[in-house]
Each structure stands twice: as structure tokens, then as C-alpha cells.
């Protein structure tokens, strides 16, 4: 089933992944609760659970994780796969709209079609990509410090020019993608002093040799978000890192790229 302006992923006989279910995942990310997400969408808790179970069954892995008790009182959060589905769907939605806009202009120019194809197939070289929501903007005459909420336990600060903030229409509640190249991330064996921005506790998952000069370190951030760091072999940490080790990572706000 394909509807103008409305994408559905089909599983043969019935649609199982559409705009309502993407919104459900986004509301769960926003509220940290299936019940609150269902209420925000005007649907029953039972319907929300059935939708989540059907999506997870179709994908073959859970898209949400529930936790109970603890200092935060428990809740529900998206798995990395859940975040990935939101990102993919929104990108396809944007691509679909661009195609419709082109058709509406009734352009028969081959050059127009080729130019559009080049834009739609553009890929980013940034290894780290997170779906986030703008929490706040603090702007001065030059730029804006943008506070981004990735998960309840994971936030980032990015710095963009005022022109970029205006062009992107950034305001509290705006969904964006935060990008960071693996070589821009710094690792710290202990919490550095004085405090630096975007300092994130993380756990080493695996190390991959990427040539004679550096390795690729795969880490897990708060909320199960992934992080990939390029670590040169002459680094003080290069010989001591092991899976399961606790570290801190930091990213300069000016090296966080925003996209939407």
C-alpha cells in the first residue's frame, strides 16, 4: 500500500510499519513510557503494546527495552534498532516528498532528475549518528548552543551559527540527527578536570584493528547508544583497553554536526 505523502513498509499481505507506529516510537523516546506515549497519541495501552509486538516480531528483535525499579523508577526506552527505524523512515519520508515536489513541477529535464538523484544518494562519512530532539537554544550575536536530548540519560550540546539555526528551523521540540566523525571523539581513562562539555561515560565493547596506525573502538553509551572512536596506536590508551572497561568520551560541541 503506497499513499502520496504517507510511507508504509509492507510485509506481503499487510502493512506493518507506518507513520503511526513511527510516531509511537518517537513518543516512547520522548516520554520514556509506553503508557504516556499511548496517551499522547490518543490510543489504548493495549493497542500500543500490540503494535510494538508486531513490529518486533517482523524485525526479529525488540525495538524497546523495559526496566523496572531502580533510582529512576523504571521506564521504557528504544533499542538502537528502534532509533534506526525512526531515522530510516524519516529519511525515506523526506526522499518521497522531494520526488513528489519534482513531479508537481512536471519537470521533464533530465538534468533536474540527475541532480535530484545525486542529492538523494548522498551519504555521510560520520560513523556516529544519533536521533535527537532539540531541548533548548542559547543564542548570541554569532551562534547558538543547542541542547539535544538523545535519551533520558544521554544529552549533547552542539554549536551552530545563528544562520544555520534559522535555516534549519531549530526550536525546542525539533527532531534532528546529531553526527560526529569517529576521529573527533576523545577518550579519557578517568573523569577529566576541569569539567568539559559533552563528557559521556561509556563501556568498551570491542576493538578492531584498522591498519598500522590506528584502531577502531566500539563503545556503548548511556541508554545503549553506540559510539565509535578512532584511536591512534601512539595514544596512552591504545595498549590498555579491554572489552568491559569503563571510560569517558568527549566531543567538542563545534564538532557535532546537525542534520534534519
C-alpha positions, -999 to +999 in steps of 0.1 A: +000+000+000+015+033-011-002+066-003+010+100-015+029+117+014+025+086+036+050+058+036+042+022+046+066-007+047+048-039+036+051-074+048+034-092+019-003-092+029-004-063+054+014-031+062+033-034+095+053-002+097+038+032+090+036+068+102+015+060+133+040+034+145+070+056+139+052+083+159+047+057+187+084+050+188+091+087+189+067+093+217+082+065+237+116+081+232+102+114+243+083+102+274+102+071+284+069+053+289+046+032+267+015+044+287+024+080+284+032+076+247-002+059+241-020+087+259-002+113+239-014+096+207-049+090+219-046+052+217-051+025+243-021+009+261-032-025+247-031-012+211+003+003+217+017-030+230+002-049+201+018-025+176+052-029+194+050-066+195+041-068+158+070-046+148+094-065+169+082-098+155+085-086+119+120-073+126+131-103+146+145-083+176+129-059+202+126-022+194+121-012+230+135-023+264+115-021+296+132-016+330+116-017+364+125-001+397+159+015+404+166+051+412+148+063+381+117+043+388+119+022+356+105+030+322+108+021+286+135+032+261+142+024+225+169+000+214+195+011+189+174-007+163+143+013+173+162+045+168+175+032+134+139+026+122+129+062+130+160+075+112+154+053+081+117+062+080+122+099+083+148+098+056+126+079+032+097+103+040+119+132+031+130+115-001+094+107-011+084+143-006+112+155-028+101+132-055+065+144-052+077+180-054+096+172-085+066+156-101+043+185-091+066+208-111+061+185-140+098+188-148+109+167-178+145+179-175+170+150-174+195+173-156+169+180-129+163+143-124+200+136-123+207+164-098+179+152-075+193+116-077+227+129-066+213+147-036+191+118-025+220+093-027+244+115-007+259+096+023+276+109+053+311+098+063+303+103+100+303+070+118+283+083+148+247+092+142+220+097+168+184+107+165+178+135+189+153+163+199+162+199+205+157+207+242+168+244+241+188+270+222+210+297+238+219+322+211+241+352+209+251+375+181+273+348+165+259+314+171+236+291+191+244+264+217+218+237+210+210+213+238+200+179+223+182+151+241+191+117+227+177+097+256+168+104+292+203+096+303+221+110+272+222+146+261+246+165+239+255+202+233+261+214+197+272+248+185+259+262+152+258+296+137+226+317+140+222+315+103+223+277+104+198+275+133+174+297+114+178+279+081+171+246+098+142+260+117+157+248+150+135+253+181+126+232+212+110+200+201+126+199+166+138+164+157+173+163+143+202+139+137+235+146+156+266+134+137+302+131+148+331+116+130+350+088+148+382+109+147+366+138+165+358+118+197+383+119+226+387+091+252+396+096+288+406+069+313+392+090+342+368+119+345+389+149+334+391+181+355+380+208+349+347+197+336+345+196+298+314+197+276+298+165+262+316+142+287+299+108+284+305+077+304+309+046+282+319+010+281+343-007+257+325-034+236+352-044+211+384-032+194+391-036+157+425-031+141+422-006+112+458-005+099+492+001+113+485+034+128+451+032+145+423+010+159+385+014+159+370+013+193+333+003+196+317+016+228+283+017+244+269+050+258+241+056+284+208+043+271+226+016+250+236+041+223+266+031+202+298+052+198+327+045+175+361+061+182+393+062+160+422+056+184+458+060+172+483+034+184+505+060+200+477+070+223+483+063+261+451+042+260+459+021+229+476-008+248+453-009+278+418-010+265+398-042+270+361-052+265+340-042+295+363-014+306+347+019+318+358+051+302+347+086+294+343+101+259+341+137+250+331+156+218+336+193+212+302+210+206+316+226+175+323+192+160+287+180+164+270+183+130+232+187+129+210+174+101+173+172+095 
